[in-house]
């Protein structure tokens, strides 16, 4: 099971991220989202809107150089990773990557393919691609079938055909 939606502009990205944030806020277990796509596809923009909807106030910067940006929102640990600069997946073992995926933490991972073989399976994978117009994006959602089923219509609410 998967969904593909078309996002026409950044406002749609915000609506989509906020609808996912509402869903995630209802989950009392850990939740892992992988965000894959080319440079400039909107992975960090999506993450910013998601974190803001969850209650983060302040800047949300790309963790490209820090590898991970930690947040705490409403007693929930949130870790935003960007693995773009990772040379080898085994480097994640040295930083204790498995510890980040415990409890009820929300973990966002940009460029997850760079951690293949080390990272756990995501609950949700968002593959973001540039669309035909400058601001348009196509988002392919895949992941745990029960998560996709629970998301249902909420996911496709911003889709434009």
N, CA, C and O atoms as a GROMACS GRO file, in nm:
protein
  644
    1UNK      N    1   0.084  -0.118   0.000
    1UNK     CA    2   0.000   0.000   0.000
    1UNK      C    3   0.089   0.124   0.000
    1UNK      O    4   0.187   0.132   0.074
    2UNK      N    5   0.054   0.219  -0.084
    2UNK     CA    6   0.127   0.345  -0.088
    2UNK      C    7   0.033   0.453  -0.141
    2UNK      O    8  -0.074   0.424  -0.194
    3UNK      N    9   0.075   0.576  -0.125
    3UNK     CA   10   0.000   0.690  -0.176
    3UNK      C   11   0.097   0.780  -0.250
    3UNK      O   12   0.214   0.790  -0.213
    4UNK      N   13   0.049   0.844  -0.354
    4UNK     CA   14   0.126   0.947  -0.421
    4UNK      C   15   0.040   1.072  -0.428
    4UNK      O   16  -0.075   1.067  -0.472
    5UNK      N   17   0.096   1.183  -0.383
    5UNK     CA   18   0.022   1.308  -0.388
    5UNK      C   19   0.106   1.414  -0.458
    5UNK      O   20   0.229   1.405  -0.464
    6UNK      N   21   0.038   1.514  -0.509
    6UNK     CA   22   0.105   1.626  -0.572
    6UNK      C   23   0.084   1.750  -0.486
    6UNK      O   24  -0.028   1.784  -0.451
    7UNK      N   25   0.194   1.814  -0.454
    7UNK     CA   26   0.193   1.937  -0.376
    7UNK      C   27   0.222   2.050  -0.474
    7UNK      O   28   0.324   2.048  -0.543
    8UNK      N   29   0.134   2.148  -0.481
    8UNK     CA   30   0.149   2.255  -0.580
    8UNK      C   31   0.244   2.366  -0.536
    8UNK      O   32   0.306   2.432  -0.620
    9UNK      N   33   0.256   2.388  -0.404
    9UNK     CA   34   0.335   2.501  -0.357
    9UNK      C   35   0.372   2.481  -0.210
    9UNK      O   36   0.334   2.381  -0.149
   10UNK      N   37   0.445   2.576  -0.155
   10UNK     CA   38   0.489   2.562  -0.016
   10UNK      C   39   0.373   2.564   0.082
   10UNK      O   40   0.380   2.501   0.187
   11UNK      N   41   0.267   2.636   0.050
   11UNK     CA   42   0.149   2.637   0.137
   11UNK      C   43   0.089   2.496   0.148
   11UNK      O   44   0.046   2.455   0.256
   12UNK      N   45   0.087   2.422   0.038
   12UNK     CA   46   0.040   2.284   0.041
   12UNK      C   47   0.134   2.196   0.123
   12UNK      O   48   0.090   2.105   0.193
   13UNK      N   49   0.264   2.224   0.114
   13UNK     CA   50   0.362   2.150   0.195
   13UNK      C   51   0.330   2.170   0.342
   13UNK      O   52   0.334   2.075   0.421
   14UNK      N   53   0.300   2.292   0.380
   14UNK     CA   54   0.266   2.322   0.519
   14UNK      C   55   0.140   2.247   0.562
   14UNK      O   56   0.137   2.188   0.670
   15UNK      N   57   0.037   2.249   0.480
   15UNK     CA   58  -0.088   2.178   0.512
   15UNK      C   59  -0.061   2.030   0.529
   15UNK      O   60  -0.109   1.968   0.624
   16UNK      N   61   0.016   1.973   0.437
   16UNK     CA   62   0.047   1.830   0.443
   16UNK      C   63   0.127   1.796   0.568
   16UNK      O   64   0.094   1.700   0.638
   17UNK      N   65   0.231   1.874   0.597
   17UNK     CA   66   0.314   1.850   0.716
   17UNK      C   67   0.231   1.863   0.843
   17UNK      O   68   0.247   1.784   0.936
   18UNK      N   69   0.144   1.961   0.848
   18UNK     CA   70   0.061   1.982   0.967
   18UNK      C   71  -0.039   1.869   0.986
   18UNK      O   72  -0.068   1.832   1.100
   19UNK      N   73  -0.093   1.815   0.877
   19UNK     CA   74  -0.185   1.702   0.892
   19UNK      C   75  -0.112   1.578   0.944
   19UNK      O   76  -0.166   1.503   1.024
   20UNK      N   77   0.012   1.558   0.900
   20UNK     CA   78   0.091   1.447   0.954
   20UNK      C   79   0.129   1.472   1.099
   20UNK      O   80   0.132   1.379   1.179
   21UNK      N   81   0.157   1.597   1.134
   21UNK     CA   82   0.190   1.631   1.273
   21UNK      C   83   0.073   1.600   1.365
   21UNK      O   84   0.092   1.548   1.475
   22UNK      N   85  -0.048   1.631   1.321
   22UNK     CA   86  -0.166   1.600   1.401
   22UNK      C   87  -0.177   1.449   1.425
   22UNK      O   88  -0.209   1.405   1.535
   23UNK      N   89  -0.150   1.372   1.321
   23UNK     CA   90  -0.153   1.226   1.334
   23UNK      C   91  -0.045   1.177   1.430
   23UNK      O   92  -0.071   1.095   1.517
   24UNK      N   93   0.076   1.227   1.414
   24UNK     CA   94   0.189   1.184   1.497
   24UNK      C   95   0.167   1.221   1.643
   24UNK      O   96   0.203   1.145   1.733
   25UNK      N   97   0.108   1.336   1.667
   25UNK     CA   98   0.082   1.381   1.805
   25UNK      C   99  -0.010   1.284   1.880
   25UNK      O  100  -0.006   1.278   2.003
   26UNK      N  101  -0.090   1.209   1.807
   26UNK     CA  102  -0.182   1.113   1.868
   26UNK      C  103  -0.114   0.979   1.897
   26UNK      O  104  -0.171   0.895   1.967
   27UNK      N  105   0.005   0.959   1.845
   27UNK     CA  106   0.077   0.832   1.864
   27UNK      C  107   0.156   0.838   1.994
   27UNK      O  108   0.229   0.934   2.018
   28UNK      N  109   0.141   0.737   2.077
   28UNK     CA  110   0.213   0.737   2.205
   28UNK      C  111   0.336   0.647   2.202
   28UNK      O  112   0.396   0.619   2.306
   29UNK      N  113   0.372   0.602   2.085
   29UNK     CA  114   0.493   0.522   2.070
   29UNK      C  115   0.591   0.598   1.981
   29UNK      O  116   0.558   0.704   1.927
   30UNK      N  117   0.710   0.545   1.967
   30UNK     CA  118   0.807   0.607   1.878
   30UNK      C  119   0.756   0.609   1.736
   30UNK      O  120   0.672   0.528   1.697
   31UNK      N  121   0.807   0.703   1.658
   31UNK     CA  122   0.763   0.716   1.519
   31UNK      C  123   0.883   0.760   1.436
   31UNK      O  124   0.953   0.854   1.472
   32UNK      N  125   0.905   0.691   1.325
   32UNK     CA  126   1.021   0.718   1.240
   32UNK      C  127   0.974   0.755   1.100
   32UNK      O  128   0.898   0.682   1.036
   33UNK      N  129   1.022   0.870   1.053
   33UNK     CA  130   0.992   0.915   0.917
   33UNK      C  131   1.123   0.933   0.841
   33UNK      O  132   1.212   1.004   0.886
   34UNK      N  133   1.133   0.868   0.726
   34UNK     CA  134   1.245   0.889   0.636
   34UNK      C  135   1.200   0.988   0.530
   34UNK      O  136   1.089   0.979   0.477
   35UNK      N  137   1.287   1.083   0.498
   35UNK     CA  138   1.260   1.186   0.397
   35UNK      C  139   1.369   1.177   0.292
   35UNK      O  140   1.484   1.214   0.317
   36UNK      N  141   1.333   1.129   0.175
   36UNK     CA  142   1.430   1.115   0.068
   36UNK      C  143   1.391   1.203  -0.050
   36UNK      O  144   1.273   1.230  -0.072
   37UNK      N  145   1.490   1.247  -0.124
   37UNK     CA  146   1.467   1.331  -0.241
   37UNK      C  147   1.593   1.409  -0.273
   37UNK      O  148   1.686   1.416  -0.193
   38UNK      N  149   1.594   1.467  -0.391
   38UNK     CA  150   1.710   1.544  -0.436
   38UNK      C  151   1.731   1.668  -0.350
   38UNK      O  152   1.644   1.706  -0.272
   39UNK      N  153   1.847   1.730  -0.367
   39UNK     CA  154   1.873   1.858  -0.302
   39UNK      C  155   1.765   1.957  -0.343
   39UNK      O  156   1.729   1.967  -0.460
   40UNK      N  157   1.714   2.030  -0.246
   40UNK     CA  158   1.613   2.131  -0.274
   40UNK      C  159   1.473   2.078  -0.296
   40UNK      O  160   1.384   2.153  -0.336
   41UNK      N  161   1.451   1.950  -0.269
   41UNK     CA  162   1.318   1.891  -0.291
   41UNK      C  163   1.217   1.936  -0.186
   41UNK      O  164   1.097   1.935  -0.211
   42UNK      N  165   1.265   1.974  -0.067
   42UNK     CA  166   1.173   2.021   0.036
   42UNK      C  167   1.172   1.939   0.163
   42UNK      O  168   1.078   1.949   0.243
   43UNK      N  169   1.273   1.857   0.183
   43UNK     CA  170   1.278   1.772   0.302
   43UNK      C  171   1.285   1.855   0.430
   43UNK      O  172   1.210   1.829   0.525
   44UNK      N  173   1.372   1.952   0.434
   44UNK     CA  174   1.386   2.036   0.554
   44UNK      C  175   1.266   2.128   0.570
   44UNK      O  176   1.223   2.154   0.682
   45UNK      N  177   1.211   2.177   0.461
   45UNK     CA  178   1.091   2.261   0.468
   45UNK      C  179   0.977   2.182   0.530
   45UNK      O  180   0.906   2.232   0.617
   46UNK      N  181   0.958   2.058   0.484
   46UNK     CA  182   0.856   1.972   0.542
   46UNK      C  183   0.882   1.954   0.692
   46UNK      O  184   0.789   1.966   0.773
   47UNK      N  185   1.006   1.925   0.729
   47UNK     CA  186   1.041   1.902   0.870
   47UNK      C  187   1.012   2.026   0.954
   47UNK      O  188   0.962   2.014   1.066
   48UNK      N  189   1.042   2.142   0.901
   48UNK     CA  190   1.018   2.267   0.974
   48UNK      C  191   0.870   2.283   1.006
   48UNK      O  192   0.833   2.311   1.120
   49UNK      N  193   0.784   2.264   0.906
   49UNK     CA  194   0.640   2.278   0.929
   49UNK      C  195   0.587   2.173   1.025
   49UNK      O  196   0.500   2.201   1.107
   50UNK      N  197   0.639   2.052   1.015
   50UNK     CA  198   0.598   1.944   1.106
   50UNK      C  199   0.634   1.980   1.250
   50UNK      O  200   0.550   1.970   1.340
   51UNK      N  201   0.758   2.021   1.271
   51UNK     CA  202   0.804   2.055   1.406
   51UNK      C  203   0.729   2.176   1.462
   51UNK      O  204   0.697   2.179   1.581
   52UNK      N  205   0.702   2.274   1.380
   52UNK     CA  206   0.629   2.392   1.427
   52UNK      C  207   0.487   2.355   1.467
   52UNK      O  208   0.437   2.403   1.568
   53UNK      N  209   0.422   2.269   1.390
   53UNK     CA  210   0.286   2.227   1.425
   53UNK      C  211   0.286   2.147   1.555
   53UNK      O  212   0.190   2.154   1.632
   54UNK      N  213   0.392   2.072   1.579
   54UNK     CA  214   0.401   1.995   1.704
   54UNK      C  215   0.429   2.084   1.824
   54UNK      O  216   0.419   2.039   1.938
   55UNK      N  217   0.466   2.210   1.800
   55UNK     CA  218   0.484   2.303   1.910
   55UNK      C  219   0.621   2.366   1.923
   55UNK      O  220   0.644   2.443   2.016
   56UNK      N  221   0.712   2.335   1.831
   56UNK     CA  222   0.845   2.397   1.839
   56UNK      C  223   0.835   2.544   1.801
   56UNK      O  224   0.776   2.581   1.700
   57UNK      N  225   0.895   2.626   1.885
   57UNK     CA  226   0.903   2.770   1.856
   57UNK      C  227   1.049   2.803   1.832
   57UNK      O  228   1.136   2.762   1.908
   58UNK      N  229   1.074   2.875   1.729
   58UNK     CA  230   1.211   2.908   1.696
   58UNK      C  231   1.252   2.848   1.564
   58UNK      O  232   1.171   2.788   1.493
   59UNK      N  233   1.377   2.866   1.531
   59UNK     CA  234   1.430   2.822   1.402
   59UNK      C  235   1.440   2.670   1.396
   59UNK      O  236   1.469   2.603   1.495
   60UNK      N  237   1.417   2.618   1.278
   60UNK     CA  238   1.442   2.477   1.248
   60UNK      C  239   1.543   2.479   1.135
   60UNK      O  240   1.511   2.510   1.020
   61UNK      N  241   1.666   2.445   1.169
   61UNK     CA  242   1.770   2.449   1.067
   61UNK      C  243   1.802   2.309   1.018
   61UNK      O  244   1.776   2.210   1.085
   62UNK      N  245   1.857   2.305   0.900
   62UNK     CA  246   1.898   2.177   0.844
   62UNK      C  247   2.016   2.122   0.923
   62UNK      O  248   2.112   2.194   0.948
   63UNK      N  249   2.009   1.996   0.963
   63UNK     CA  250   2.121   1.936   1.036
   63UNK      C  251   2.231   1.881   0.945
   63UNK      O  252   2.300   1.786   0.982
   64UNK      N  253   2.247   1.940   0.828
   64UNK     CA  254   2.346   1.891   0.733
   64UNK      C  255   2.486   1.885   0.794
   64UNK      O  256   2.558   1.788   0.772
   65UNK      N  257   2.524   1.986   0.869
   65UNK     CA  258   2.660   1.991   0.924
   65UNK      C  259   2.669   1.934   1.064
   65UNK      O  260   2.776   1.890   1.106
   66UNK      N  261   2.559   1.936   1.138
   66UNK     CA  262   2.561   1.882   1.274
   66UNK      C  263   2.521   1.735   1.277
   66UNK      O  264   2.539   1.668   1.379
   67UNK      N  265   2.466   1.684   1.169
   67UNK     CA  266   2.416   1.548   1.153
   67UNK      C  267   2.283   1.528   1.223
   67UNK      O  268   2.194   1.461   1.169
   68UNK      N  269   2.266   1.584   1.344
   68UNK     CA  270   2.139   1.569   1.415
   68UNK      C  271   2.109   1.697   1.493
   68UNK      O  272   2.198   1.758   1.552
   69UNK      N  273   1.983   1.736   1.490
   69UNK     CA  274   1.933   1.847   1.573
   69UNK      C  275   1.830   1.788   1.668
   69UNK      O  276   1.727   1.736   1.622
   70UNK      N  277   1.854   1.794   1.799
   70UNK     CA  278   1.757   1.741   1.895
   70UNK      C  279   1.658   1.850   1.938
   70UNK      O  280   1.692   1.968   1.948
   71UNK      N  281   1.536   1.808   1.964
   71UNK     CA  282   1.430   1.896   2.014
   71UNK      C  283   1.356   1.819   2.123
   71UNK      O  284   1.356   1.696   2.124
   72UNK      N  285   1.293   1.892   2.212
   72UNK     CA  286   1.200   1.832   2.307
   72UNK      C  287   1.073   1.915   2.300
   72UNK      O  288   1.074   2.036   2.324
   73UNK      N  289   0.964   1.849   2.267
   73UNK     CA  290   0.835   1.916   2.256
   73UNK      C  291   0.734   1.834   2.336
   73UNK      O  292   0.711   1.716   2.307
   74UNK      N  293   0.675   1.897   2.436
   74UNK     CA  294   0.574   1.831   2.520
   74UNK      C  295   0.626   1.698   2.574
   74UNK      O  296   0.559   1.595   2.565
   75UNK      N  297   0.745   1.700   2.631
   75UNK     CA  298   0.808   1.582   2.690
   75UNK      C  299   0.837   1.470   2.591
   75UNK      O  300   0.856   1.355   2.631
   76UNK      N  301   0.839   1.502   2.464
   76UNK     CA  302   0.872   1.402   2.363
   76UNK      C  303   1.004   1.441   2.297
   76UNK      O  304   1.021   1.554   2.250
   77UNK      N  305   1.096   1.347   2.294
   77UNK     CA  306   1.224   1.370   2.226
   77UNK      C  307   1.202   1.361   2.075
   77UNK      O  308   1.134   1.271   2.026
   78UNK      N  309   1.260   1.455   2.005
   78UNK     CA  310   1.253   1.456   1.859
   78UNK      C  311   1.395   1.475   1.807
   78UNK      O  312   1.469   1.563   1.852
   79UNK      N  313   1.432   1.391   1.712
   79UNK     CA  314   1.566   1.397   1.654
   79UNK      C  315   1.552   1.413   1.503
   79UNK      O  316   1.487   1.332   1.436
   80UNK      N  317   1.614   1.517   1.450
   80UNK     CA  318   1.609   1.547   1.307
   80UNK      C  319   1.749   1.524   1.250
   80UNK      O  320   1.842   1.600   1.278
   81UNK      N  321   1.763   1.419   1.172
   81UNK     CA  322   1.892   1.381   1.113
   81UNK      C  323   1.899   1.424   0.967
   81UNK      O  324   1.798   1.429   0.897
   82UNK      N  325   2.018   1.454   0.923
   82UNK     CA  326   2.047   1.476   0.781
   82UNK      C  327   2.175   1.398   0.753
   82UNK      O  328   2.283   1.436   0.799
   83UNK      N  329   2.163   1.290   0.678
   83UNK     CA  330   2.277   1.202   0.654
   83UNK      C  331   2.349   1.231   0.522
   83UNK      O  332   2.430   1.150   0.477
   84UNK      N  333   2.322   1.345   0.461
   84UNK     CA  334   2.379   1.379   0.332
   84UNK      C  335   2.531   1.367   0.329
   84UNK      O  336   2.587   1.316   0.232
   85UNK      N  337   2.596   1.412   0.433
   85UNK     CA  338   2.743   1.413   0.436
   85UNK      C  339   2.804   1.284   0.491
   85UNK      O  340   2.926   1.272   0.501
   86UNK      N  341   2.722   1.188   0.526
   86UNK     CA  342   2.772   1.064   0.583
   86UNK      C  343   2.854   0.988   0.479
   86UNK      O  344   2.808   0.965   0.367
   87UNK      N  345   2.975   0.948   0.516
   87UNK     CA  346   3.062   0.876   0.425
   87UNK      C  347   3.032   0.728   0.417
   87UNK      O  348   3.041   0.668   0.310
   88UNK      N  349   2.996   0.669   0.529
   88UNK     CA  350   2.972   0.525   0.536
   88UNK      C  351   2.867   0.500   0.644
   88UNK      O  352   2.873   0.562   0.750
   89UNK      N  353   2.770   0.411   0.618
   89UNK     CA  354   2.667   0.385   0.718
   89UNK      C  355   2.721   0.342   0.854
   89UNK      O  356   2.658   0.367   0.957
   90UNK      N  357   2.838   0.278   0.856
   90UNK     CA  358   2.893   0.231   0.983
   90UNK      C  359   2.927   0.347   1.078
   90UNK      O  360   2.939   0.326   1.198
   91UNK      N  361   2.942   0.468   1.023
   91UNK     CA  362   2.968   0.584   1.108
   91UNK      C  363   2.854   0.607   1.207
   91UNK      O  364   2.874   0.663   1.315
   92UNK      N  365   2.735   0.564   1.170
   92UNK     CA  366   2.619   0.580   1.258
   92UNK      C  367   2.633   0.497   1.385
   92UNK      O  368   2.585   0.537   1.491
   93UNK      N  369   2.698   0.384   1.374
   93UNK     CA  370   2.720   0.298   1.492
   93UNK      C  371   2.806   0.370   1.595
   93UNK      O  372   2.784   0.356   1.715
   94UNK      N  373   2.905   0.445   1.549
   94UNK     CA  374   2.995   0.515   1.641
   94UNK      C  375   2.925   0.625   1.720
   94UNK      O  376   2.967   0.659   1.830
   95UNK      N  377   2.820   0.680   1.664
   95UNK     CA  378   2.747   0.785   1.734
   95UNK      C  379   2.631   0.731   1.817
   95UNK      O  380   2.554   0.809   1.875
   96UNK      N  381   2.617   0.599   1.823
   96UNK     CA  382   2.511   0.539   1.904
   96UNK      C  383   2.373   0.560   1.846
   96UNK      O  384   2.278   0.591   1.918
   97UNK      N  385   2.361   0.544   1.715
   97UNK     CA  386   2.236   0.574   1.644
   97UNK      C  387   2.116   0.500   1.701
   97UNK      O  388   2.006   0.554   1.704
   98UNK      N  389   2.135   0.378   1.745
   98UNK     CA  390   2.021   0.299   1.794
   98UNK      C  391   1.955   0.362   1.916
   98UNK      O  392   1.836   0.343   1.939
   99UNK      N  393   2.033   0.436   1.995
   99UNK     CA  394   1.978   0.500   2.114
   99UNK      C  395   1.874   0.607   2.081
   99UNK      O  396   1.786   0.635   2.162
  100UNK      N  397   1.883   0.664   1.963
  100UNK     CA  398   1.789   0.769   1.923
  100UNK      C  399   1.651   0.712   1.890
  100UNK      O  400   1.551   0.784   1.892
  101UNK      N  401   1.646   0.584   1.859
  101UNK     CA  402   1.522   0.520   1.816
  101UNK      C  403   1.456   0.444   1.930
  101UNK      O  404   1.408   0.332   1.910
  102UNK      N  405   1.452   0.502   2.048
  102UNK     CA  406   1.394   0.432   2.163
  102UNK      C  407   1.282   0.515   2.224
  102UNK      O  408   1.269   0.634   2.197
  103UNK      N  409   1.202   0.450   2.306
  103UNK     CA  410   1.093   0.519   2.373
  103UNK      C  411   0.991   0.573   2.275
  103UNK      O  412   0.962   0.511   2.172
  104UNK      N  413   0.938   0.690   2.307
  104UNK     CA  414   0.837   0.749   2.220
  104UNK      C  415   0.896   0.860   2.132
  104UNK      O  416   0.824   0.952   2.092
  105UNK      N  417   1.024   0.851   2.103
  105UNK     CA  418   1.091   0.954   2.022
  105UNK      C  419   1.033   0.959   1.881
  105UNK      O  420   0.995   0.858   1.823
  106UNK      N  421   1.029   1.080   1.829
  106UNK     CA  422   0.999   1.102   1.688
  106UNK      C  423   1.134   1.124   1.620
  106UNK      O  424   1.211   1.210   1.662
  107UNK      N  425   1.161   1.047   1.516
  107UNK     CA  426   1.289   1.057   1.446
  107UNK      C  427   1.262   1.086   1.298
  107UNK      O  428   1.194   1.011   1.229
  108UNK      N  429   1.317   1.198   1.252
  108UNK     CA  430   1.309   1.238   1.112
  108UNK      C  431   1.448   1.219   1.052
  108UNK      O  432   1.546   1.267   1.106
  109UNK      N  433   1.456   1.148   0.940
  109UNK     CA  434   1.586   1.120   0.879
  109UNK      C  435   1.584   1.161   0.732
  109UNK      O  436   1.517   1.100   0.650
  110UNK      N  437   1.659   1.267   0.701
  110UNK     CA  438   1.678   1.307   0.562
  110UNK      C  439   1.795   1.227   0.504
  110UNK      O  440   1.893   1.199   0.574
  111UNK      N  441   1.784   1.190   0.378
  111UNK     CA  442   1.886   1.111   0.308
  111UNK      C  443   1.907   0.975   0.377
  111UNK      O  444   2.020   0.931   0.398
  112UNK      N  445   1.797   0.910   0.410
  112UNK     CA  446   1.803   0.784   0.484
  112UNK      C  447   1.878   0.674   0.410
  112UNK      O  448   1.934   0.584   0.474
  113UNK      N  449   1.881   0.680   0.278
  113UNK     CA  450   1.950   0.575   0.202
  113UNK      C  451   2.098   0.569   0.238
  113UNK      O  452   2.162   0.466   0.217
  114UNK      N  453   2.153   0.676   0.291
  114UNK     CA  454   2.294   0.677   0.332
  114UNK      C  455   2.318   0.598   0.460
  114UNK      O  456   2.432   0.572   0.496
  115UNK      N  457   2.210   0.560   0.528
  115UNK     CA  458   2.221   0.480   0.650
  115UNK      C  459   2.170   0.338   0.630
  115UNK      O  460   2.140   0.268   0.726
  116UNK      N  461   2.161   0.296   0.504
  116UNK     CA  462   2.109   0.163   0.472
  116UNK      C  463   2.186   0.054   0.544
  116UNK      O  464   2.309   0.056   0.550
  117UNK      N  465   2.112  -0.040   0.598
  117UNK     CA  466   2.172  -0.152   0.670
  117UNK      C  467   2.192  -0.126   0.817
  117UNK      O  468   2.214  -0.219   0.895
  118UNK      N  469   2.186   0.000   0.858
  118UNK     CA  470   2.205   0.037   0.998
  118UNK      C  471   2.074   0.089   1.058
  118UNK      O  472   2.037   0.054   1.170
  119UNK      N  473   2.005   0.173   0.983
  119UNK     CA  474   1.881   0.234   1.032
  119UNK      C  475   1.769   0.130   1.039
  119UNK      O  476   1.765   0.038   0.957
  120UNK      N  477   1.678   0.145   1.135
  120UNK     CA  478   1.561   0.056   1.139
  120UNK      C  479   1.464   0.092   1.026
  120UNK      O  480   1.478   0.196   0.962
  121UNK      N  481   1.367   0.008   1.004
  121UNK     CA  482   1.264   0.037   0.905
  121UNK      C  483   1.181   0.156   0.953
  121UNK      O  484   1.151   0.166   1.072
  122UNK      N  485   1.143   0.245   0.862
  122UNK     CA  486   1.062   0.359   0.904
  122UNK      C  487   0.915   0.322   0.917
  122UNK      O  488   0.868   0.224   0.860
  123UNK      N  489   0.844   0.402   0.994
  123UNK     CA  490   0.699   0.390   0.995
  123UNK      C  491   0.643   0.450   0.866
  123UNK      O  492   0.542   0.404   0.813
  124UNK      N  493   0.711   0.555   0.818
  124UNK     CA  494   0.666   0.626   0.700
  124UNK      C  495   0.787   0.673   0.621
  124UNK      O  496   0.880   0.729   0.677
  125UNK      N  497   0.784   0.650   0.491
  125UNK     CA  498   0.888   0.698   0.400
  125UNK      C  499   0.824   0.796   0.304
  125UNK      O  500   0.730   0.762   0.232
  126UNK      N  501   0.876   0.918   0.302
  126UNK     CA  502   0.830   1.019   0.208
  126UNK      C  503   0.939   1.040   0.104
  126UNK      O  504   1.048   1.088   0.137
  127UNK      N  505   0.911   1.004  -0.019
  127UNK     CA  506   1.005   1.026  -0.129
  127UNK      C  507   0.954   1.148  -0.205
  127UNK      O  508   0.849   1.144  -0.269
  128UNK      N  509   1.030   1.256  -0.198
  128UNK     CA  510   0.987   1.384  -0.254
  128UNK      C  511   1.064   1.411  -0.383
  128UNK      O  512   1.187   1.404  -0.386
  129UNK      N  513   0.990   1.440  -0.489
  129UNK     CA  514   1.051   1.468  -0.619
  129UNK      C  515   1.001   1.602  -0.672
  129UNK      O  516   0.888   1.643  -0.646
  130UNK      N  517   1.088   1.669  -0.746
  130UNK     CA  518   1.048   1.794  -0.811
  130UNK      C  519   0.939   1.763  -0.912
  130UNK      O  520   0.943   1.661  -0.981
  131UNK      N  521   0.841   1.852  -0.921
  131UNK     CA  522   0.732   1.836  -1.017
  131UNK      C  523   0.758   1.912  -1.145
  131UNK      O  524   0.869   1.959  -1.170
  132UNK      N  525   0.655   1.924  -1.226
  132UNK     CA  526   0.670   1.991  -1.355
  132UNK      C  527   0.680   2.143  -1.343
  132UNK      O  528   0.743   2.207  -1.427
  133UNK      N  529   0.619   2.200  -1.240
  133UNK     CA  530   0.632   2.344  -1.216
  133UNK      C  531   0.738   2.366  -1.108
  133UNK      O  532   0.770   2.274  -1.033
  134UNK      N  533   0.792   2.487  -1.101
  134UNK     CA  534   0.902   2.516  -1.008
  134UNK      C  535   0.868   2.484  -0.863
  134UNK      O  536   0.952   2.433  -0.789
  135UNK      N  537   0.746   2.514  -0.822
  135UNK     CA  538   0.708   2.494  -0.681
  135UNK      C  539   0.637   2.361  -0.658
  135UNK      O  540   0.604   2.328  -0.544
  136UNK      N  541   0.614   2.285  -0.762
  136UNK     CA  542   0.539   2.160  -0.749
  136UNK      C  543   0.630   2.045  -0.703
  136UNK      O  544   0.745   2.035  -0.744
  137UNK      N  545   0.574   1.961  -0.618
  137UNK     CA  546   0.645   1.841  -0.571
  137UNK      C  547   0.550   1.722  -0.578
  137UNK      O  548   0.429   1.734  -0.557
  138UNK      N  549   0.606   1.606  -0.606
  138UNK     CA  550   0.533   1.481  -0.598
  138UNK      C  551   0.588   1.407  -0.478
  138UNK      O  552   0.709   1.389  -0.464
  139UNK      N  553   0.499   1.364  -0.391
  139UNK     CA  554   0.540   1.292  -0.271
  139UNK      C  555   0.482   1.152  -0.276
  139UNK      O  556   0.360   1.133  -0.282
  140UNK      N  557   0.570   1.054  -0.273
  140UNK     CA  558   0.529   0.914  -0.269
  140UNK      C  559   0.544   0.868  -0.125
  140UNK      O  560   0.653   0.873  -0.068
  141UNK      N  561   0.434   0.824  -0.066
  141UNK     CA  562   0.434   0.776   0.072
  141UNK      C  563   0.428   0.625   0.073
  141UNK      O  564   0.343   0.564   0.008
  142UNK      N  565   0.518   0.565   0.147
  142UNK     CA  566   0.516   0.421   0.168
  142UNK      C  567   0.558   0.396   0.311
  142UNK      O  568   0.595   0.489   0.383
  143UNK      N  569   0.553   0.273   0.353
  143UNK     CA  570   0.593   0.241   0.489
  143UNK      C  571   0.508   0.131   0.548
  143UNK      O  572   0.460   0.043   0.477
  144UNK      N  573   0.489   0.137   0.679
  144UNK     CA  574   0.413   0.035   0.749
  144UNK      C  575   0.267   0.040   0.704
  144UNK      O  576   0.203   0.145   0.713
  145UNK      N  577   0.212  -0.071   0.655
  145UNK     CA  578   0.075  -0.070   0.601
  145UNK      C  579  -0.029  -0.017   0.699
  145UNK      O  580  -0.121   0.055   0.658
  146UNK      N  581  -0.016  -0.051   0.827
  146UNK     CA  582  -0.118  -0.004   0.922
  146UNK      C  583  -0.111   0.147   0.940
  146UNK      O  584  -0.213   0.211   0.965
  147UNK      N  585   0.007   0.206   0.928
  147UNK     CA  586   0.022   0.351   0.938
  147UNK      C  587  -0.044   0.417   0.816
  147UNK      O  588  -0.118   0.514   0.831
  148UNK      N  589  -0.016   0.366   0.698
  148UNK     CA  590  -0.075   0.422   0.576
  148UNK      C  591  -0.227   0.411   0.579
  148UNK      O  592  -0.298   0.501   0.534
  149UNK      N  593  -0.276   0.300   0.632
  149UNK     CA  594  -0.421   0.282   0.640
  149UNK      C  595  -0.481   0.380   0.740
  149UNK      O  596  -0.586   0.438   0.713
  150UNK      N  597  -0.416   0.400   0.854
  150UNK     CA  598  -0.465   0.495   0.953
  150UNK      C  599  -0.463   0.638   0.900
  150UNK      O  600  -0.553   0.717   0.930
  151UNK      N  601  -0.362   0.670   0.822
  151UNK     CA  602  -0.353   0.805   0.764
  151UNK      C  603  -0.466   0.829   0.665
  151UNK      O  604  -0.526   0.937   0.662
  152UNK      N  605  -0.493   0.728   0.583
  152UNK     CA  606  -0.604   0.733   0.489
  152UNK      C  607  -0.624   0.865   0.419
  152UNK      O  608  -0.533   0.917   0.354
  153UNK      N  609  -0.744   0.919   0.433
  153UNK     CA  610  -0.783   1.041   0.362
  153UNK      C  611  -0.704   1.163   0.409
  153UNK      O  612  -0.689   1.258   0.333
  154UNK      N  613  -0.654   1.161   0.532
  154UNK     CA  614  -0.577   1.276   0.581
  154UNK      C  615  -0.456   1.303   0.492
  154UNK      O  616  -0.419   1.418   0.469
  155UNK      N  617  -0.397   1.197   0.442
  155UNK     CA  618  -0.277   1.210   0.360
  155UNK      C  619  -0.309   1.272   0.225
  155UNK      O  620  -0.232   1.354   0.174
  156UNK      N  621  -0.419   1.234   0.168
  156UNK     CA  622  -0.450   1.279   0.033
  156UNK      C  623  -0.533   1.407   0.030
  156UNK      O  624  -0.574   1.451  -0.077
  157UNK      N  625  -0.560   1.466   0.145
  157UNK     CA  626  -0.644   1.586   0.151
  157UNK      C  627  -0.587   1.703   0.072
  157UNK      O  628  -0.663   1.786   0.022
  158UNK      N  629  -0.456   1.711   0.060
  158UNK     CA  630  -0.395   1.823  -0.013
  158UNK      C  631  -0.355   1.785  -0.155
  158UNK      O  632  -0.295   1.864  -0.227
  159UNK      N  633  -0.389   1.663  -0.196
  159UNK     CA  634  -0.351   1.618  -0.330
  159UNK      C  635  -0.427   1.697  -0.436
  159UNK      O  636  -0.545   1.728  -0.421
  160UNK      N  637  -0.357   1.727  -0.543
  160UNK     CA  638  -0.417   1.796  -0.657
  160UNK      C  639  -0.398   1.708  -0.779
  160UNK      O  640  -0.286   1.672  -0.813
  161UNK      N  641  -0.505   1.675  -0.842
  161UNK     CA  642  -0.496   1.593  -0.963
  161UNK      C  643  -0.497   1.678  -1.088
  161UNK      O  644  -0.490   1.626  -1.198
   0.00000   0.00000   0.00000
